């Protein structure tokens, strides 16, 4: 029996420009800075004397199924210089320092060096399930913080800029008794026109990460919490009865395609 959806006050998300739906890659190559914008980051790549770390990870998400106590991820240093890597998890606060972040998911080892071309396995340990919601997934975030090594020649160059980089991955932890979602579970999502807003409801106990297209609106990087909903503000008007084409990212990081109908009333 599906539990009623909790009517909280979710954030209103903005749509991305209209283009084809994205699928997540099998090897993460995102280079996201904590404070610089994407434009600034691209500009940095073009500047001489900038040293960037390039440690990538082989997954787009980590999932602890019921009964799992450990998971492993593989890292590879594609740079031509060594890098210092620190790994920790948090509950979603990107500004929280590692020493203040407390979650039941621990990385072993939490900090280490990686030589150029080195491949290294890092184990993630689930220390307890007592803090988890008993009937739905819990979401944590894995942080991969990397600093390229400073060469002696770099230390003598006052114009040499060393940029630390940070990757963030979702970590889904399922309580005892909660199975993995099946393809038909993604069909339970409802798309409802509410005034000028699009409401996406998720009556399942799993987080749903998706991209969607309805009429001329393309909506990306949507995540709906279990037993909850999100409100979106499309840049174009929507029509009840329109076909909603959406893709849900499964636990392997692959996109599964679905179709639904845009409703103008809540179906019980």
N, C-alpha and C positions, 0 to 999 in steps of 0.2 A: 504494500500500500504506500503510495507516494505521499510524503508529508506536505502540508500546505507551504506555499512559498512565503518566506518571511519578508514582509513589506518594509524593508529598510530604505534608507535614502542613499542610493548608489550615485557614483559620479556620472556626470554627463560627458560622453566622449565625442570627439570631433572626427569626422570622416577624413580619410586620406584622399588625395587626388585620384580621379578615375583612371585606373589602369588594370591590367589583368591580375587575377588573384595570385598572391604569393604563396610559395611553398617553402618550408624551412629546409636548409641544407643539411646534409649528413655530417659535414665537418664544419664546426663553427669557425668563421673567419671574421667575426665582428670585431671591430676595434673601437670600443666605446670609451670615451673619456668621461670622468665624473663631472667635470666642470665646463669643458669645451663643447660648443655646439658642433653638429656634423659639418657645417661649413668651415668652422675653424680647424677641425681635425683634418679635413681634406687639404686645407691650405698648408698645414704643418708638413704634410707629406711632400710638398713641393719646395720646402725651404731647405737650403743646404745647412749642414751642421746639426741636423735633428736626428736623434737616436731613439728609435721606437722598438719596444718589445714586441715579440710575435709568437707567444706561446698560445697554441690553440688546443681545443678539447674535442673529443670524438663524439660528443652527444649534444643534443639540443635540450634535453631535460633528463632528470633522474627520477625514477619511480621506485618507491618501497612498497611492494605488495604486502598484503596481510601475511605475516610470518617471516618476512625478510628482516634481517638485522644488519646487513651490510650490502653495499653496492660499490662498484669500482668504476673509475673513469680513467681514460688514457690521455696524457698530455704530450704534445710534441713541440719542441722549440725549433721553429723554422728560421730563426734569425741567425746571423753570422757571429753573434756574440752571446756570452752567457747571460742568464737572467735570474733574478731572485724572485721567487713565487711565494705568495701567501694565499692560503685558502681558508675560508670560514663561511658560516651560514648565518642568516638573519631571518626575521619574520616579515621583512618588507620595507624596513626603514633604511634607505640607501645611505643616509648620513650617519648611521650608528657605527661607531668604531668597533673593531673585532673584540676588544677586551670587554666591551659592554654588551655585546650580543650574546644572548643565552637561548640556545635551541637544543633539542635532543639529538641533532645530527652533527657529528664531529668528523673532521677531516684528519686523516693520518697519512703522512705527517702534515702539520699545519703550515710549515714554512721550510723551504729548501731551495737549492741552486739547481739550475738546469743548464747543461752545456749545449753548444750549437748542435742541432740535429738529434739531440737526446729525446728518447721516448720514455715516459715514466708513468707508472700506474699509481693512482692515489685511491685509497680506500675511504669510503664514507661509512661511518658506524652510527646506527640508530641505538642510542643508549637506553631509551625508555619509551613506552607508548602511553604512559599515564597522563601526559599533557595533551594527548590527541582528542579531538572530537570523537565520540564513540560511534557515530552513524554516518560520517562523511569524511572526505579527504581533507587533509591539512596541508597548507602550502607554506614552504620555506623557500629561501633563495640561497643559491650557492654563489659565492664571490671568488673570482680568480683574479688576484691583483698581482701585477708583474712589473718589475723594474729592471731595465737592461743594465748590465754591468758597465761601470765607468772605466775605460781604458786609461793608461797613463797619459797617452797623448791627448785624450779628451780632457783630463784634469788640467792640462796646461793651456787649453783653449777656452778662454772666457766666454766665447760665443757659442760654445757647444751646448745644446739644449737636450736634457734628458727628460723624456716624457713617460711617466708611469701609465699603464693602461689597466682597465678593469673590465672583465666579462661577468655577466650575471645570468645564471640559469635557474629555471624553476625546479624545485624539489617537491614532488608529491608523495605524501605518506598516507597510506590507507590503514585504517584500524582493523583489528582482528574481526573477521567475519564479513568484511566488505570485499567483494570480488572485483576483478578488473572490468572496466566498461566494455561492452560489446558494440559492434557497429550500429545495431538497432537502437541503442540508448541515445545516440546523437539525434535520432529522429523525434525525440520527445521535446526538443527545443521548440518554443512557440515564439512567433514573430507577430507583434501586435502594434497596430497604428494607434497611437494615443495623442490626439491633436496633431501637432506637427512633429512629434517625436516618435521614434521607433523603440518599442520595448521588447527586449529579448528575455524570456523567462527560462530558467533552468530548473526543472523539478527533480533532477537527479542528484545523487550524493557525490558526484564527481565535478571537478572543475572542467569547464568547456572552453577551449581556446579555438577561436574560429575567425575566418574572414567571410564576408557576405556581400552579395550584390543583389539589389532590388531596384527595379526600374532603371534609372540612370545613376543611382547612388552606389558607390563602392565603399565598403566599410572594412577596415583592416585591424588586425591585432586586438581583437575583442577577447576578453576573458570574463566569463560569467561564473560567479561563485556557486557552490552547491546550494540548492533550495533558495535561490535568490534571482535577481534580475539586474539588467543594466538598461539605462536610457541613453539613446543615441540621438544626435541632432543632425540629420542629413542635410546636405547643402541644397538638395533638390526636393520637390514635393513628391510624396508617395501616394499610391492608390491602393485601397483595400482590394484584395483578390489578386494582386500581382504575385508572380512567381518569385520566390526567394531562392537564389542559388547560393549555397554556402558550403564551405569546407571546414571540417573539424580536424585539428591536429591530434593524432592518436599518441599513445604513450611511447611509440618508437620514433616520433617526430615526423611521421608521414601524414599527408593530407588525404582525407576521405571525403568525397563529394556527396552532397545531398541536395534535395529540392523540397521546399515547403511553400506554404501560401501565407500571404500577409493578411492577417485578420484585423477586423475593426472592433471586435468584442472579445472578451476573455471567455475561452471555452473551458468549462468545468468537467 
